[in-house]
Amino acid sequence: MATGSTTLSLKSYRRIAVKIGSALLVDRTKGLKRDWLASLADDIGTLAEGGAEILVVSSGAIALGRTILGLGKRALKLEESQAAAAVGQIALAGAWSDALGSHGLKSGQILLTLGDTEERRRYLNARATISTLLKMKAIPVINENDTVATSEIRYGDNDRLAARVATMMGADLLVLLSDIDGLYTAPPARDPKAAFIPLVERITPDIEAMAGAAASELSRGGMRTKLDAGKIATAAGTAMIITAGTRQSPLMAIERGERATLFRPSTHPVKGYKTWIAGQLEPAGRLTVDEGAVKALLSGKSLLPAGVKQVSGNFSRGDTVAILSPDSREIARGLVAYDAADAVRIAGLKTAEIEAVLGYEARSAMIHRDDLVVSDVEA
Ligand code: GLU
């Protein structure tokens, strides 16, 4: 829950991912905000001089492409957004390379599609490339590869993309630069009495309720996706800060004590392979379990078919599924050992009964403990 005020400093963090929203970088009529970008590059230079490694997750490809192509404010068809992203991304990458270059910093562009973080082999591959860039002292400048992303296979928002990248790279801090300066008890645009929250120890359902409406197309990039990003980050031991990016030198503004909300990392973060499982963006299915299974999971055991009450989704063996408590709260995630059709057939059965039903000698666990991550929930 939220507590009193706190003084924030970025100096103690060694690897920092910074996410920049489109509206900060691009003015609809004038195009790229070069002065602002230069001030942010100053801040990045200061942090890099202090020995921190920085990863940039920059939005703005579509917004910039729109202004360059003179597309105005009208809604774009998918292929028009993709074309705008193609035009905008080349300009965006150039602007970053120039801005960081003027501080003697090298940079490298990384464009990710959803599968690059959600599929294990590709995740390891992306991680290796970004690690190598960091070793070479080049700042990774990352965005979604919007030119090929379609609505079914895209992150859709750079908040969660940034959290996925930050945890993949073991960053100790993720900073979301936004048009809002932190978390409030309610969306301040709608509720003038909304109170600012400087510190979030844990993202509980009460905290989530503060983001306002449930996830929807309109809340993309709003507080909802920021809290989703916070859950991914903090579970893996990455702290998160939300602050306004609208002022000049927005990172040093945090040092000066300007308003920002800190989300504290979990005290028992998941590690390595389990970070990849815990942060999966779209579980392929859901298993609702009974109270006995909830207890077993919280004490570190595998999920057995006997404890599974309901199976939903069309998943394949090895996919990530969410595990729900009887009251439908997500309590864990894991890689399921059965396809959905077989999972349905053996749900509720004792281990000894499974072989007769499936016709083959099967694994005893629906999800093995090694492939399972329990969420940071109150028991
Ligand atoms: N990837 C999109 C772009 O660069 C932005 C997505 C977002 O801002 O969340 O235009």
Residues whose N, C-alpha, C, O or C-beta is under 5 A from the ligand:
A	BS01	LIG	S22 S58 S59 G60 A61 I62 A63 N143 E144 D146 G156 D157 N158 D159 G221
